Amino acid sequence: MRLGIFGWPVAHSKSPQMHESAAKALGVALRYERFEVAPEGLVDAVLAKHAAGIDGYNVTVPHKVAIMSLVDEVTPAAKSIGAVNTVVQHGGRYLGHNTDAPGLVRSLEEAGVELRGAHVVVLGAGGAARAAVVGLADAGATEIRVLSRRPEQSEALCRSLADAVDCGLESAPLSEAGRHFGGASLLVQATSATLESNPGAQAFADSLPLHALPEGAAVVDMVYKPLETTLLARAAARGFSTIDGLGMLLHQGAIAFEMWTGFEPPLDVMRSALSD
């Protein structure tokens, strides 16, 4: 089985060792490669892999939107999110999926977070935030509020997803976080603000009114480098349950692995590969 991941850059991706370790544990012959392709070269690179009969692949930034026009079909969920991160070949046709949304949901369920009836605040209005909104709405959240520094972005996200989700959906500026944190059972950090490469990560975390969150709230950061982000460190210090981004990475990969191979993924093996 021939698989891979398209990205720019992509040298940092741990997907090859995660999927190859899982395949080895199950006795499946599988090769997973990195395809480092600049945006201007994506069309030719993808079509060449399709012509060669590749069995499937992942797509990471900055190609998750552009890939949608290069596959034969896109699932309704991926269309709602507006991004594809997993492509599966069926009978010579390539179908685009988004496993980020269910990956986030599974990681939260694994951590014991109750999603049915949840009141959620999502920070951010980009692709990760869209996946979070769709996934959490599908999992039974009652209300989702999307906060961003640029209110027009969170407003646009909510308008575009209003017909795709079956829960209360509202946008607000990040400056009003204190008012919205008060009723939240789950806070989802879906921006790049807490990446270890971001010099403003501590200032961002310090600016959030975590004191306004109710007792028993859970805080998840979709960033996984570092595992303990500035936000999670602050939330843990205040006694909140925290979930890092590694679980989402694991579960979105596990869902893709099962789509490609038909085998139940060995989660412990995959988790270990990501931690190395």
KALINCOR-V792294 format. One record per pair of residues at least 12 apart in sequence whose C-alpha atoms are under 10 Angstrom apart, sorted by the first residue. I is the first residue (numbers start at 1). J is the second residue. D is the distance in Angstrom with one decimal. If there is no record, write none. Layout:
I&J&D, I&J&D
This chain:
1&23&9.8, 1&28&8.2, 1&29&6.1, 1&30&4.6, 1&31&6.3, 1&32&8.4, 1&54&8.0, 1&55&6.3, 1&56&8.7, 1&260&8.8, 1&261&8.4, 2&29&8.9, 2&30&6.1, 2&31&5.2, 2&32&6.2, 2&33&8.2, 2&49&10.0, 2&53&8.6, 2&54&5.6, 2&55&5.5, 2&56&7.1, 2&57&8.5, 2&260&9.9, 3&16&8.9, 3&19&9.1, 3&20&9.7, 3&30&7.4, 3&31&6.0, 3&32&4.6, 3&33&6.4, 3&34&9.0, 3&49&9.8, 3&54&6.4, 3&55&5.9, 3&56&5.2, 3&57&5.1, 3&58&8.0, 3&87&9.7, 3&88&9.5, 3&257&9.9, 3&260&8.7, 4&16&7.4, 4&19&9.6, 4&31&7.8, 4&32&4.6, 4&33&4.3, 4&34&5.6, 4&35&6.8, 4&49&9.9, 4&54&8.6, 4&55&9.0, 4&56&7.1, 4&57&4.7, 4&58&6.2, 4&59&8.6, 5&32&7.6, 5&33&6.4, 5&34&5.1, 5&35&5.7, 5&36&8.1, 5&37&9.8, 5&56&8.9, 5&57&5.4, 5&58&4.5, 5&59&5.5, 5&60&7.2, 5&85&9.1, 5&86&8.9, 5&87&9.8, 6&33&8.9, 6&34&6.5, 6&35&4.8, 6&36&6.0, 6&37&6.5, 6&38&9.3, 6&42&8.4, 6&45&9.0, 6&46&8.5, 6&57&7.5, 6&58&6.4, 6&59&4.9, 6&60&6.2, 6&61&8.3, 6&62&9.1, 6&63&7.4, 6&64&9.2, 6&67&9.6, 6&85&9.4, 7&34&7.9, 7&35&6.5, 7&36&5.3, 7&37&6.0, 7&38&7.6, 7&39&8.7, 7&42&9.2, 7&58&8.7, 7&59&6.3, 7&60&5.1, 7&61&5.7, 7&62&6.5, 7&63&6.5, 7&64&8.9, 8&35&8.4, 8&36&5.5, 8&37&5.6, 8&38&5.6, 8&39&7.5, 8&42&9.9, 8&59&9.8, 8&60&7.9, 8&61&6.6, 8&62&6.5, 8&63&8.0, 9&34&9.7, 9&35&9.0, 9&36&6.0, 9&37&7.6, 9&38&8.0, 9&60&9.0, 9&61&8.0, 9&62&8.6, 10&34&6.5, 10&35&7.2, 10&36&5.6, 10&37&8.5, 10&59&9.8, 10&60&8.0, 10&61&8.7, 11&34&7.1, 11&35&8.8, 11&36&7.4, 12&34&9.5, 13&34&7.9, 13&60&9.3, 13&274&9.7, 14&34&9.7, 14&249&9.6, 14&273&7.9, 14&274&6.2, 14&275&9.3, 14&276&9.3, 15&32&8.0, 15&33&8.8, 15&34&8.6, 15&58&8.7, 15&249&9.0, 15&250&9.2, 15&253&7.5, 15&270&9.3, 15&273&8.9, 15&274&8.0, 16&31&8.1, 16&32&5.2, 16&33&6.2, 16&34&7.4, 16&273&9.3, 16&274&9.8, 17&31&9.9, 17&32&8.1, 17&33&9.6, 17&270&8.2, 17&272&9.8, 17&273&6.0, 17&274&7.5, 17&276&9.4, 18&32&9.4, 18&250&8.3, 18&253&8.0, 18&254&9.0, 18&257&9.6, 18&267&9.6, 18&269&7.8, 18&270&4.9, 18&271&7.5, 18&272&8.2, 18&273&5.2, 18&274&6.1, 18&275&9.6, 18&276&9.9, 19&31&8.5, 19&32&7.0, 19&253&7.7, 19&254&8.3, 19&256&9.4, 19&257&6.9, 19&265&9.1, 19&266&9.8, 19&269&9.3, 19&270&7.0, 19&273&8.6, 19&274&9.9, 20&32&6.6, 20&33&9.7, 20&257&9.9, 20&270&8.9, 20&273&9.2, 21&266&9.1, 21&269&6.6, 21&270&6.6, 21&271&9.9, 21&272&9.1, 21&273&6.8, 21&274&9.9, 22&254&9.0, 22&257&8.4, 22&263&9.9, 22&264&9.7, 22&265&6.6, 22&266&6.0, 22&267&8.0, 22&268&9.0, 22&269&6.0, 22&270&5.9, 22&271&9.6, 22&273&8.7, 23&257&8.8, 23&261&8.8, 23&263&9.2, 23&265&8.4, 23&266&8.8, 23&269&9.6, 23&270&9.6, 24&269&9.6, 25&265&9.4, 25&266&7.6, 25&269&7.5, 25&270&9.7, 26&263&8.2, 26&264&9.3, 26&265&8.5, 26&266&8.0, 28&261&8.3, 28&263&9.3, 30&261&9.2, 32&56&9.6, 32&57&8.4, 32&58&9.8, 33&57&9.0, 34&57&9.6, 34&58&9.5, 35&57&9.7, 35&58&9.8, 35&59&9.5, 37&62&9.7, 37&63&9.1, 38&62&8.7, 38&63&8.9, 39&61&9.7, 39&62&7.3, 39&63&7.0, 39&66&8.5, 42&63&7.8, 42&66&8.3, 42&67&8.1, 42&70&9.3, 43&66&8.7, 43&67&8.2, 43&69&9.4, 43&70&7.1, 44&70&10.0, 46&67&8.4, 46&70&7.5, 46&71&9.0, 47&70&7.6, 47&71&9.1, 50&70&9.7, 50&71&9.2, 50&89&8.9, 50&92&8.2, 50&93&8.8, 50&94&8.0, 51&92&9.2, 53&89&8.3, 53&91&9.9, 53&92&7.2, 53&93&9.6, 53&94&9.9, 54&88&9.1, 54&89&7.6, 54&92&9.2, 54&94&9.6, 55&87&8.7, 55&88&6.6, 55&89&5.3, 55&90&8.3, 55&91&9.8, 55&92&8.9, 55&93&10.0, 55&94&8.9, 55&260&7.4, 55&261&9.5, 56&86&7.6, 56&87&5.3, 56&88&4.6, 56&89&5.6, 56&90&9.2, 56&94&7.9, 56&95&9.0, 56&96&9.7, 56&256&9.2, 56&257&9.7, 56&259&9.2, 56&260&6.7, 56&261&9.9, 57&85&8.3, 57&86&5.9, 57&87&5.3, 57&88&6.9, 57&89&8.9, 57&94&9.9, 57&96&9.6, 57&256&8.8, 57&257&9.9, 57&260&8.8, 58&84&8.5, 58&85&5.3, 58&86&4.4, 58&87&6.2, 58&88&8.9, 58&96&9.5, 58&97&9.5, 58&98&9.7, 58&99&9.8, 58&253&8.8, 58&256&8.2, 59&83&9.4, 59&84&7.0, 59&85&4.5, 59&86&6.1, 59&87&7.9, 59&96&9.8, 59&98&9.7, 60&83&9.7, 60&84&8.6, 60&85&6.2, 60&86&9.0, 61&85&9.0, 61&127&9.9, 63&83&8.7, 63&84&8.5, 63&85&8.6, 64&82&8.3, 64&83&5.0, 64&84&5.0, 64&85&5.8, 64&86&9.0, 64&96&9.9, 64&98&9.2, 64&127&8.9, 65&78&9.9, 65&79&9.8, 65&81&9.7, 65&82&6.5, 65&83&4.8, 65&84&6.5, 65&85&8.8, 65&127&9.2, 66&82&9.9, 66&83&8.3, 66&84&8.7, 67&83&8.1, 67&84&6.8, 67&85&8.6, 67&86&9.8, 67&87&9.2, 67&96&8.3, 68&82&8.4, 68&83&7.0, 68&84&6.3, 68&85&9.4, 68&87&9.7, 68&95&9.3, 68&96&6.9, 68&97&9.4, 69&96&9.7, 70&94&8.7, 70&95&9.8, 70&96&9.2, 71&84&9.7, 71&87&7.9, 71&88&9.5, 71&89&9.6, 71&93&7.8, 71&94&5.3, 71&95&6.1, 71&96&6.4, 72&87&9.9, 72&89&9.6, 72&92&9.5, 72&93&6.0, 72&94&5.2, 72&95&6.0, 72&96&7.8, 73&87&9.6, 73&93&8.1, 73&94&6.7, 73&95&4.9, 73&96&6.1, 73&97&9.0, 74&87&9.0, 74&94&8.7, 74&95&5.7, 74&96&4.6, 74&97&6.3, 74&98&9.0, 75&95&7.3, 75&96&6.2, 75&97&5.7, 75&98&8.0, 76&96&9.7, 76&97&8.6, 76&98&9.5, 76&164&9.3, 77&96&9.9, 77&97&7.6, 77&98&7.0, 77&99&9.4, 77&101&8.8, 77&131&9.1, 77&134&7.7, 77&135&9.0, 77&138&9.9, 77&164&8.5, 78&96&7.3, 78&97&5.5, 78&98&5.0, 78&99&8.4, 78&100&9.5, 78&101&9.1, 78&131&8.7, 78&134&9.5, 79&96&9.2, 79&97&8.7, 79&98&8.7, 79&164&9.8, 80&98&9.7, 80&130&8.3, 80&131&8.7, 80&134&7.6, 80&160&8.2, 80&161&6.8, 80&162&10.0, 80&163&9.2, 80&164&6.5, 80&165&9.1, 81&98&7.8, 81&100&9.6, 81&101&8.5, 81&126&9.9, 81&127&7.2, 81&128&8.9, 81&129&9.0, 81&130&5.5, 81&131&5.6, 81&132&8.9, 81&133&8.6, 81&134&6.8, 81&135&9.3, 81&157&9.7, 81&160&9.3, 81&161&8.1, 81&164&9.2, 82&98&9.0, 82&127&7.5, 82&130&7.9, 82&131&8.6, 82&160&9.8, 82&161&10.0, 83&96&8.8, 83&97&8.2, 83&98&6.7, 83&99&10.0, 83&100&9.5, 83&127&7.2, 83&128&9.5, 83&130&9.1, 83&131&8.5, 84&96&5.7, 84&97&5.4, 84&98&4.9, 84&99&8.1, 84&100&8.9, 85&97&6.4, 85&98&5.2, 85&99&6.7, 85&100&7.4, 85&252&9.1, 85&253&9.8, 85&256&9.2, 86&98&6.0, 86&99&6.8, 86&100&9.1, 86&252&9.1, 86&253&8.9, 86&255&9.4, 86&256&6.5, 86&257&9.7, 86&259&9.2, 86&260&9.6, 87&99&10.0, 87&256&8.4, 87&259&9.2, 87&260&8.8, 88&256&8.4, 88&257&10.0, 88&259&7.1, 88&260&6.3, 88&261&9.9, 89&259&9.6, 89&260&8.0, 90&260&9.5, 97&256&8.8, 97&259&9.8, 98&131&8.2, 98&252&8.5, 98&255&9.8, 98&256&9.1, 99&131&8.8, 99&135&9.4, 99&248&9.4, 99&249&9.6, 99&251&8.2, 99&252&4.9, 99&253&7.6, 99&254&9.0, 99&255&6.6, 99&256&6.8, 100&127&9.8, 100&128&7.9, 100&130&9.8, 100&131&6.2, 100&132&7.9, 100&134&9.9, 100&135&8.1, 100&248&7.2, 100&249&7.9, 100&251&8.3, 100&252&5.3, 100&253&8.6, 100&255&9.3, 100&256&9.8, 101&128&8.5, 101&129&9.5, 101&130&8.5, 101&131&4.7, 101&132&5.7, 101&133&8.0, 101&134&6.5, 101&135&4.3, 101&136&7.6, 101&137&9.8, 101&138&9.1, 101&139&9.8, 101&248&8.7, 101&251&9.8, 101&252&7.9, 102&131&8.5, 102&132&8.7, 102&134&8.9, 102&135&5.6, 102&136&8.4, 102&138&8.9, 102&139&8.7, 102&248&8.5, 102&251&7.8, 102&252&6.9, 102&255&8.2, 103&131&9.5, 103&132&9.5, 103&135&8.4, 103&247&7.8, 103&248&4.9, 103&249&7.1, 103&250&7.5, 103&251&4.6, 103&252&4.1, 103&253&7.7, 103&254&8.2, 103&255&7.3, 103&256&9.6, 104&128&9.9, 104&131&8.4, 104&132&7.0, 104&135&7.2, 104&136&8.2, 104&220&9.4, 104&222&8.1, 104&245&8.5, 104&246&9.8, 104&247&7.4, 104&248&4.7, 104&249&8.1, 104&250&9.4, 104&251&7.3, 104&252&7.4, 105&132&8.2, 105&134&9.9, 105&135&6.2, 105&136&6.5, 105&137&9.8, 105&138&9.1, 105&139&7.1, 105&247&9.6, 105&248&7.8, 105&251&8.8, 105&252&9.5, 106&135&9.6, 106&139&9.6, 106&247&8.1, 106&248&7.4, 106&250&9.5, 106&251&6.5, 106&252&8.6, 106&255&9.8, 107&220&9.7, 107&243&8.2, 107&244&9.1, 107&245&8.5, 107&246&8.5, 107&247&4.9, 107&248&5.3, 107&249&8.7, 107&250&8.1, 107&251&6.5, 107&252&9.0, 108&136&9.7, 108&186&9.9, 108&218&9.4, 108&219&9.9, 108&220&8.2, 108&242&9.9, 108&243&7.4, 108&244&9.7, 108&247&8.0, 108&248&8.2, 109&139&9.7, 110&243&9.9, 110&247&8.5, 110&251&9.9, 111&218&9.8, 111&241&9.0, 111&242&8.8, 111&243&7.1, 111&247&8.9, 112&218&9.8, 112&241&9.7, 113&185&9.2, 113&186&8.3, 113&217&9.1, 113&218&7.2, 113&219&9.7, 113&241&8.9, 113&242&9.9, 113&243&9.4, 114&139&9.5, 114&140&9.4, 114&141&9.1, 114&185&8.8, 114&186&9.0, 114&218&9.5, 115&136&7.0, 115&137&8.8, 115&138&9.6, 115&139&6.2, 115&140&6.1, 115&141&5.6, 115&142&8.7, 115&185&9.0, 115&186&8.5, 116&136&8.6, 116&137&8.9, 116&138&9.2, 116&139&6.2, 116&140&4.2, 116&141&5.1, 116&142&7.2, 117&137&9.6, 117&139&9.0, 117&140&5.9, 117&141&4.8, 117&142&4.7, 117&143&7.8, 117&167&9.5, 117&185&9.3, 118&136&8.6, 118&137&9.3, 118&139&9.3, 118&140&7.3, 118&141&4.5, 118&142&5.5, 118&143&6.8, 118&144&8.3, 118&183&9.9, 118&184&7.8, 118&185&6.0, 118&186&7.0, 119&136&9.9, 119&140&10.0, 119&141&6.3, 119&142&5.9, 119&143&4.9, 119&144&6.1, 119&145&8.2, 119&167&10.0, 119&168&9.3, 119&180&9.9, 119&181&9.6, 119&183&6.8, 119&184&5.0, 119&185&5.2, 119&186&6.4, 119&187&8.8, 119&217&9.7, 120&132&10.0, 120&133&8.9, 120&136&8.4, 120&137&9.5, 120&141&7.2, 120&142&8.1, 120&143&6.1, 120&144&4.7, 120&145&6.2, 120&146&8.5, 120&169&9.7, 120&180&9.4, 120&181&8.8, 120&183&8.4, 120&184&5.4, 120&185&6.1, 120&186&4.9, 120&187&5.9, 120&188&7.4, 120&217&9.7, 120&218&9.7, 120&219&10.0, 121&133&9.5, 121&143&8.5, 121&144&5.8, 121&145&4.8, 121&146&6.0, 121&147&7.2, 121&170&9.6, 121&171&9.6, 121&177&8.9, 121&180&7.3, 121&181&7.0, 121&182&10.0, 121&183&9.0, 121&184&6.2, 121&185&8.3, 121&186&6.4, 121&187&4.9, 121&188&6.1, 121&189&8.6, 121&219&9.7, 122&144&7.1, 122&145&6.1, 122&146&4.8, 122&147&6.1, 122&148&8.6, 122&154&9.7, 122&171&9.5, 122&184&9.9, 122&186&8.5, 122&187&6.1, 122&188&4.7, 122&189&6.1, 122&190&6.7, 122&191&9.3, 122&220&9.7, 123&145&8.6, 123&146&6.1, 123&147&5.0, 123&148&6.0, 123&149&8.9, 123&154&9.2, 123&172&10.0, 123&173&9.7, 123&174&7.6, 123&177&9.2, 123&187&7.7, 123&188&6.1, 123&189&5.0, 123&190&5.5, 123&191&6.6, 123&193&10.0, 123&221&9.6, 124&146&6.8, 124&147&6.0, 124&148&4.9, 124&149&7.8, 124&150&9.1, 124&151&9.9, 124&153&8.6, 124&154&7.3, 124&157&9.7, 124&173&10.0, 124&174&8.7, 124&188&8.9, 124&189&7.1, 124&190&5.3, 124&191&5.2, 124&192&8.8, 124&193&9.4, 125&146&7.1, 125&147&7.4, 125&148&6.2, 125&149&9.0, 125&150&8.7, 125&151&9.1, 125&152&9.4, 125&153&5.9, 125&154&5.1, 125&155&8.7, 125&156&8.5, 125&157&6.4, 125&158&9.0, 125&171&9.5, 125&190&7.8, 125&191&7.8, 126&148&9.4, 126&153&8.1, 126&154&8.6, 126&157&8.2, 126&190&7.8, 126&191&7.3, 126&192&9.7, 127&157&9.6, 127&190&8.5, 127&191&9.1, 128&189&9.2, 128&190&5.5, 128&191&7.2, 128&192&9.5, 128&222&7.9, 128&223&9.9, 129&146&8.1, 129&147&9.7, 129&154&9.3, 129&157&8.7, 129&188&8.4, 129&189&8.2, 129&190&5.2, 129&191&7.5, 129&222&9.4, 130&146&9.5, 130&154&9.7, 130&157&7.1, 130&158&8.9, 130&160&9.7, 130&161&8.2, 130&190&8.9, 131&190&9.3, 132&144&9.7, 132&188&7.9, 132&189&9.5, 132&190&7.8, 132&222&9.3, 133&145&9.0, 133&146&8.4, 133&157&9.4, 133&158&9.1, 133&161&8.5, 133&164&9.9, 133&165&8.1, 133&167&9.8, 133&169&8.8, 133&188&9.6, 134&161&7.9, 134&164&7.6, 134&165&6.4, 134&166&9.3, 135&165&9.2, 136&165&9.2, 136&167&9.5, 137&164&9.1, 137&165&5.8, 137&166&6.4, 137&167&6.2, 137&168&8.9, 137&169&9.2, 138&164&9.5, 138&165&7.1, 138&166&7.5, 138&167&8.8, 140&165&9.8, 140&166&8.3, 140&167&7.9, 141&165&9.8, 141&166&8.7, 141&167&6.6, 141&168&8.6, 141&186&9.8, 142&166&8.3, 142&167&5.3, 142&168&6.2, 142&169&8.9, 143&166&9.2, 143&167&5.6, 143&168&4.4, 143&169&6.0, 143&170&8.1, 143&184&9.1, 144&158&9.6, 144&167&7.3, 144&168&6.0, 144&169&5.0, 144&170&6.5, 144&171&8.6, 144&184&9.0, 144&186&9.5, 144&187&9.9, 145&158&8.9, 145&168&8.0, 145&169&5.8, 145&170&4.8, 145&171&5.6, 145&172&7.2, 145&177&9.9, 145&180&7.7, 145&181&9.5, 145&184&9.1, 145&187&9.7, 146&158&7.6, 146&169&7.7, 146&170&6.2, 146&171&4.7, 146&172&6.3, 146&173&8.3, 146&174&8.6, 146&177&9.9, 146&180&9.6, 146&188&9.5, 147&170&8.7, 147&171&5.9, 147&172&5.0, 147&173&5.3, 147&174&4.9, 147&175&8.4, 147&176&8.2, 147&177&7.3, 147&180&8.9, 147&189&10.0, 148&171&8.2, 148&172&6.9, 148&173&5.3, 148&174&4.8, 148&175&8.3, 148&176&9.6, 148&177&9.3, 148&191&9.2, 149&172&8.9, 149&173&5.8, 149&174&5.1, 149&175&7.2, 149&176&9.8, 150&172&9.1, 150&173&6.6, 150&174&7.8, 150&175&9.7, 151&171&7.4, 151&172&6.1, 151&173&4.8, 151&174&7.7, 151&175&9.5, 152&171&8.9, 152&172&9.0, 152&173&8.6, 153&171&8.9, 153&172&9.7, 153&173&9.4, 154&170&8.5, 154&171&5.4, 154&172&6.9, 154&173&7.8, 154&174&9.6, 155&169&9.9, 155&170&7.8, 155&171&5.3, 155&172&7.4, 155&173&9.1, 156&171&8.7, 157&169&9.7, 157&170&9.6, 157&171&8.2, 158&170&6.5, 158&171&6.5, 159&171&9.1, 174&207&10.0, 174&208&8.8, 175&207&9.4, 175&208&9.0, 175&209&9.9, 176&208&10.0, 176&209&9.6, 177&207&9.7, 177&208&7.2, 177&209&6.9, 177&210&9.2, 177&212&8.8, 177&213&9.9, 178&208&7.9, 178&209&5.6, 178&210&8.0, 178&211&8.5, 178&212&5.9, 178&213&8.3, 179&209&9.3, 179&212&7.9, 179&213&9.7, 180&209&9.9, 180&212&8.5, 180&213&8.7, 181&208&9.4, 181&209&7.6, 181&210&7.5, 181&211&8.7, 181&212&5.6, 181&213&5.1, 181&214&7.8, 181&217&9.6, 182&209&9.5, 182&210&9.2, 182&211&8.8, 182&212&5.1, 182&213&5.0, 182&214&6.0, 182&215&9.8, 182&217&9.9, 183&212&8.6, 183&213&7.1, 183&214&6.8, 183&217&9.3, 184&212&9.2, 184&213&6.4, 184&214&6.9, 184&215&9.8, 184&216&9.7, 184&217&6.8, 184&218&8.8, 184&219&9.9, 185&213&7.8, 185&214&7.2, 185&215&8.6, 185&216&7.2, 185&217&4.5, 185&218&6.3, 185&219&8.7, 186&213&8.9, 186&214&9.7, 186&216&9.1, 186&217&5.5, 186&218&4.9, 186&219&5.8, 186&220&7.7, 186&241&9.6, 186&242&9.9, 187&210&9.6, 187&213&8.6, 187&217&7.6, 187&218&6.3, 187&219&4.8, 187&220&6.3, 187&221&8.4, 187&242&9.6, 188&218&8.6, 188&219&6.1, 188&220&5.0, 188&221&6.0, 188&222&7.4, 188&243&9.6, 189&219&7.8, 189&220&6.2, 189&221&4.6, 189&222&6.1, 189&223&7.9, 189&231&8.4, 189&232&9.6, 189&245&9.7, 190&220&8.8, 190&221&6.6, 190&222&5.6, 190&223&7.5, 190&245&9.9, 191&221&8.6, 191&222&7.8, 191&223&7.9, 192&221&9.8, 192&222&8.8, 192&223&7.1, 193&205&8.5, 193&223&8.9, 193&229&9.7, 193&230&9.6, 193&231&9.6, 194&221&8.3, 194&222&9.3, 194&223&6.9, 194&224&9.3, 194&225&8.5, 194&226&8.3, 194&228&9.5, 194&229&5.9, 194&230&6.4, 194&231&7.1, 194&232&9.4, 195&221&10.0, 195&222&9.8, 195&223&6.4, 195&224&7.9, 195&225&6.0, 195&226&6.7, 195&227&9.5, 195&229&7.3, 195&230&8.9, 196&223&9.1, 196&224&9.2, 196&225&6.0, 196&226&5.7, 196&227&9.3, 196&228&9.7, 196&229&7.6, 196&230&8.9, 197&225&8.6, 197&226&9.2, 200&230&10.0, 201&229&8.1, 201&230&6.4, 201&231&8.2, 202&229&8.7, 202&230&5.5, 202&231&7.7, 202&233&10.0, 202&234&9.5, 203&230&8.8, 203&231&9.8, 204&230&8.3, 204&231&8.0, 205&229&8.7, 205&230&5.8, 205&231&4.8, 205&232&8.5, 205&233&9.0, 205&234&7.3, 205&235&9.2, 206&230&8.3, 206&231&7.8, 206&234&7.9, 207&231&9.8, 208&231&8.5, 208&234&9.7, 210&231&9.2, 210&234&8.1, 210&235&7.0, 210&238&8.1, 210&240&9.4, 211&235&9.1, 211&238&7.9, 213&235&9.7, 213&238&9.9, 213&240&8.9, 214&240&9.2, 215&238&9.4, 215&239&8.3, 215&240&7.3, 215&241&9.8, 216&239&8.4, 216&240&6.4, 216&241&7.3, 217&235&9.7, 217&239&9.3, 217&240&6.1, 217&241&6.8, 217&242&9.0, 218&235&8.6, 218&236&9.7, 218&239&9.6, 218&240&5.8, 218&241&4.7, 218&242&5.8, 218&243&7.7, 219&231&8.5, 219&232&7.1, 219&235&6.9, 219&236&8.8, 219&240&6.9, 219&241&6.2, 219&242&4.9, 219&243&6.3, 219&244&8.7, 220&232&7.4, 220&235&9.5, 220&241&8.5, 220&242&5.7, 220&243&4.6, 220&244&5.9, 220&245&7.3, 220&248&10.0, 221&242&8.1, 221&243&6.6, 221&244&5.4, 221&245&5.7, 221&246&9.4, 221&248&9.7, 222&243&8.6, 222&244&6.6, 222&245&4.3, 222&246&7.9, 222&247&8.9, 222&248&7.2, 222&249&8.7, 223&244&7.1, 223&245&5.0, 223&246&7.8, 223&248&9.3, 223&249&9.4, 224&244&6.3, 224&245&4.3, 224&246&5.3, 224&247&8.7, 224&248&8.9, 224&249&8.1, 225&244&9.3, 225&245&8.1, 225&246&8.6, 226&244&8.8, 226&245&8.9, 226&246&9.5, 227&243&9.1, 227&244&5.7, 227&245&6.7, 227&246&7.0, 228&242&9.1, 228&243&8.9, 228&244&6.6, 228&245&8.9, 229&244&8.0, 229&245&9.4, 232&244&7.5, 246&271&8.4, 246&274&8.0, 246&275&8.7, 247&271&8.3, 247&274&9.9, 249&271&9.3, 249&274&8.7, 250&267&7.7, 250&268&9.7, 250&270&6.9, 250&271&6.3, 250&272&9.9, 250&273&9.7, 250&274&7.6, 251&265&9.5, 251&267&8.1, 251&270&9.3, 251&271&9.2, 253&265&9.1, 253&267&9.7, 253&270&8.6, 254&266&8.1, 254&267&7.1, 254&270&7.9, 254&271&9.8
